[in-house]
Amino acid sequence: MRFLKFDEIDSTNRYLKDMENKKDYDCIVARTQTAGVGRRGNHWVSNEGMGLFSFAVNEKNIQGDYTLLPLICGMSVIKALEKIEKLEYRFKWTNDVYLEEKKLCGILVEKIENWFIIGIGININNTDFERADKVAISLKKVTKKSYIVDDIIYCIINEFKKTVETESWEYTLSEINRKNYLFNREIRVEKDGVEIGCGIGGNIGNDGRLEVRINNEKRYFDIGEIHILK
């Protein structure tokens, strides 16, 4: 595992995708990003004080369905953060970690050849969220304390490594559902800006799909943008 740090970079995911001779768990860290990208190409706010990093995992180390990786990453982030601060973290399907009803962390998983590139942006010491002030939060905003960002990054990667190498998916899924932010909430599911379902969030299934109760019928979604209604 190599740990490469930059004061500024366009995108940690992009750098790692282009890097030759990658090794498992090579990690790219940036103080700021100029072209950070989230899911569906959304702009990824990248302020100083955040934990902005990407790490590589060879597909030979991933057992089972790779589409479950964002869920595994989310749980790994929560387990790592619980070692830093015992707060009420929640996992928001499919790729976010929430704290106090606001977004703390976003995850982006991409694949290039036989490598998975896992990008994580987590609000740690930053307190200026620009236009996202009403929907974002950081550890420092909650605890009024400052943290060593690199230590948190190491802890997250180690938790991910332990999860994929030693824990069963059934156990990880039970932990994810214990932290399921959408459970029993009224939500709207959209795809490309069009509503595809509206109902009450349920459990995340063994295949990673989200259960939504719509008019007394259970439907299952494997993709979509979630909006909380209540």
N, C-alpha and C positions, 0 to 999 in steps of 0.2 A: 504494500500500500504506500503510495506516494501522496504527499500533501502539498499541493502547489498553490501559493497565495498571490493575489494581485490586488493592487489598490483600486484599479478600475479595469473593467473588461466589458465587452459587448454583451456576452451571455456565457455563463459557466457551462450550460448544456452544449452550446455550439462549440466552445473550445474543446470540450472533452470528446464530442463526436468527431471532430477533425483530428484529434491527437493520434499519432501513430504509436504502435507498440504499447497499447493500453494494457494495464494489468488490473486484476481484480481489486476493487475498492480504491483505485486511484481516485483522488478527490481534488477538485478545483474549487477554490474559495475566493470570493471577491468582497472588498469593502463596499463597492457600488457596481451596478451594472448599467450600461447605457441602452441596452436593447433586450432586457429581460422579457421572456414570453411565457405566458401561462397556457392552460388548456384552450383549445380552439383559437389559438393565436392572440388571446387577450394580452394587453399590456400588463407587465408585472412590475409594480412599483418597487424600486430597489434603492432604498435610502440607507445612508451610513448608520451603523448600529444594528442592522439586521444580520442574521445568519444567512448568507447567500452562498450556496454550494451545490455542486453536482458530484456524484460518484458513479463509477462504472461497475457493472456486475455482468460476468459472462453468463450466457444462457444455460450453460451446463450446470450451473449452481442453482438454477431455479427449477424446482420440482412442481409439476402441475401447471395450471392455467396461468400464463403470464398476465392476463387481464386483472388478476387479483393483486398485482404488485402495488397499485396505489393504496389499497386497503391495508396491506401489510406495512407499507411505509408509514401510513398514518398512525397505526398502532405503535410502531417503533418510535415515532416522534413522541407520542404520549407517554410511553414507558420511560423514555429517556428524560423527559421533562419532569416526570413525577419523582425522579431521583434528585432533581435540582430544586424544585419547589412543589410541595403538595397542594396543588390547586385542582379545581374541578374542570379538567380538560374534557372535551367532547370531540368525537369524530363525525364530521359531516360528509356523508356519502357524496361523491366518490373520492375526493382528494383534498379535503381541508380539515384543519384542526381548529376548534373554536374554544374560546374562553370568555366567560361572562357575556354570552350571547353575541360575541364579535369574533371576527376571523383573526386567528393568531398565526396560521401557517398554511401555505399552499404547496402542492406537490405536482410535479409534471414528470411523467415517465415516457421516454421515447426509446425506440429501438433502431439500431443501425447495425446491419450485418448480424453478427452473433453476440452483440453487446446491448445490454439495457443501460440507458443513461437516466439516472434518477436525479432530478433537480428539486431542491427544496429551498423555499424562502420563508424564514421564520422571523417574526418581530421579537427582538430581544431587548436591545438597549435603545432603540429608536422610539421617539415619542411624537414625531411629526408625520402624519399619515396623508398629508396633502388633501385631496378631495375625498379620500376614503375615511376621514376622521370619524364618521358616524358608524362605520361598519368594521373598523379594524382596531386591534388592541395589541399591546406588547407586554412582555413580562415586567419590564421596568415601569410601565404605566400602572400596573396592578400592585407591585410590591414596593416601588420606589427604590429598588436596589439595582446596581449595575452588575453585569455578568461577564465572564470570560467567554467570548463567543466560540473560540476554537474548542474549548472544553465541551461545550454543548454539542458542537458538530461531531466531535469524536464519539461522544456518548450515543448520539443518534445512529451513527454508522455501526457502532458495535452492537446496539440493540437490534438493528436490522439484520446484521450478520447472524446473531444468535437466533433470531426468530426463524429465518429461512433455513438454517442448518440444523436446529435442534427441536423446534416446536412443530407440532402437527397443525395443519390448516384448521381442523375442527376446534382445537384449543384457541388458536388465534382468533377465529371467527367469534367464539363465545366472548372473548375479551372485547372485540370490536362492538358487538351488540350491547355489551354492558355499558359502552360509552357512546351509543348511537344517538346523535344529536337530533335526528329526525323522527325518532320513535314517538308515536302518539301525537305528532304535530300535524296541523292542517297545512298541506303543501301543494304547490303547483309545479308540475314538471313540464319543461319546455324543451323543444329541439329546434334549433335555428330560429328562435324567436316565436315559435308557434306552440301553443299549449297542446300537449299530448296526454295529459292526465291531471286530475285535481282530486285530492282526497286526503286520507289520514296515513301518515308514514308508519310502516311496520318494521319488521326485522330485515336484516340483510341476509340473503339466502346463501346456501353452500356454494352456489355458482357466482356469488358476488352481486347478484341482482337485488334491487331494492323492492320490497313489497309495499304496495300502496292499496289501501282499502278505498274503493270507489263505488258508492251506492251498494254497499253490502257485498261487493264482489272484490276478490283479491286479484290485483294485476301486478305484473313484475316488469321492472324497467332495468335495462342494462346500460343506458346512456341517458343523459338529459341534464339540463340546468335546473337546479332546485330553487324555488322561491318560497320562503316561509310566509304563510298567511296568518297563522296564530301560533 
